[in-house]
Amino acid sequence: MIHVQHLTKTYEDLRRGRFRAVDQVSFTVQPGEIFGLLGPNGAGKTTVLRILSTVLRPTSGIATIDGYDVTHEPAEVRRRIGFVSNNTAIYDRMTAWEMVEYFGKLHGMQNEFLKTRLEKLFEQLRMNEFRDVPGGKMSTGMRQKVSIARALVHDPPVLVFDEATLGLDVLVARNLLEVIRELRAAGKCLIFSTHIMSEVERLCDRIAIMHQGRILDSGTLEELTSRHSEDNFEELFFSLLSDHEDEHHTLEDGRMEVTQ
C-alpha cells in the first residue's frame, strides 16, 4: 500500500551548505498495519510524511501510495490519503460539522452520502456534543477531533499521523490512540510518527527508528530487542542514536583530516 525506496530530500542552507534532511529512506506499509516512525525532533520524520502527502517533492527516490507516485500522480495520492498533525488549522468561524462537511465537499462527495458519512464519524469520534461549536471556541481536544474527522471523511485507505498526540491531555490522547487501533482493525494502512516511545510500544506493529535523516533500524519490537540484545526499548533507542552520532563524528573528523 505504501512503498518508499531510497527517498532523499536535500536542502541548501546558507550556514551549513547542502545537507540531507532525509537520506536514502526505504520502507513499506501494508493494509491493516500501523508503522511507527520514532525519532527525536529533527530526525526527518515530518519531512518523509510531507513527501508522502505530496506537500514536498523528493530530491530523489521513489514513494508510492496505493500504486500512485507522489511526484507524478499527486492528485490520485491525495484522494487516497488522510493526514493528521498536531497543528492542523481550524477555521474559527466554522462549526465542527461545517468544517468536516466542507472538506468532504472538496473531495467531491455527494450531499446524501456525505451526510451519512458525517453522522457516522461524529458518533464514532464522540463529536456530537460540540458539532455546532465554532472553531474559535473549541478546546484543544475538540480541535484535534475535527482534524481527525476531516482526514477520515473521504474514507481514505491510507492515514498518516504526524505527532498527532503532541499537546493533548491524557484522556484525549488515549482516545486518539484507540481510534487509531480501530482504523487498523478496519484494514487501514497507517503511519504513526512520534518521539514518544511508550506510544510506539503500545500501538505499532513495526517500528523504524530515525535519526539525522536516516533509518537506523526497523522491525517489530521483538525483532529490534532481540537483534540488539536489549530488553529495555528505551535503552535500545538511545544506544542506536549514540552509536550513529559517534559514527557521524568519526566520518566528519576523517573528512577534516583529508582536507587538511
DAUR-V648182 format. One record per pair of residues at least 24 apart in sequence whose C-alpha atoms are under 7 Angstrom apart, sorted by the first residue. I is the first residue (numbers start at 0). J is the second residue. Records with the same first field share a line. If there is no record, write none. Layout:
I = J, J
This chain:
0 = 28, 29, 30, 64, 65, 66, 188
1 = 27, 28, 29, 63, 64, 65
2 = 26, 27, 28, 62, 63, 64
3 = 27, 61, 62, 63
4 = 60, 61, 62
5 = 60, 61
6 = 57, 59, 60, 61
7 = 57, 58, 59, 60
8 = 57, 58, 59
9 = 58
19 = 212
20 = 211, 212
21 = 47, 212, 213
22 = 212, 213
23 = 213
24 = 213, 214
28 = 188
29 = 188
30 = 186, 187, 188
31 = 183, 184, 185, 186, 187, 188
32 = 183, 188, 189, 204
33 = 183, 188, 189, 190, 191, 203, 204, 205
34 = 189, 190, 191, 203, 204, 205, 206
35 = 190, 191, 192, 199, 203, 205, 206, 207
36 = 191, 192, 193, 206, 207, 208, 209
37 = 192, 193, 194, 207, 208, 209
38 = 193, 194, 208, 209, 210
39 = 194, 210
41 = 211
42 = 209, 210, 211, 212
43 = 211, 212
44 = 192
45 = 161
52 = 77
78 = 155
79 = 155, 156, 157
80 = 155, 156, 157, 158
81 = 150, 151, 155, 157, 158, 159
82 = 150, 158, 159, 160
83 = 146, 147, 150, 159, 160, 161, 163
84 = 160, 161, 162, 163
85 = 161, 162, 163, 164, 165
87 = 146
89 = 134, 142
90 = 134
91 = 133, 134, 135
92 = 133, 134, 135
93 = 133, 134
94 = 130, 131, 132, 133, 134
95 = 129, 130, 131, 132, 133, 134, 145
96 = 130, 131
99 = 145, 148, 149, 152
102 = 149
103 = 152, 153
106 = 153
116 = 152
120 = 148
139 = 167
140 = 167, 171
156 = 187, 188
157 = 187, 188, 189
158 = 188, 189, 190
159 = 189, 190, 191
160 = 190, 191, 192
161 = 191, 192, 193
162 = 192, 193
210 = 240
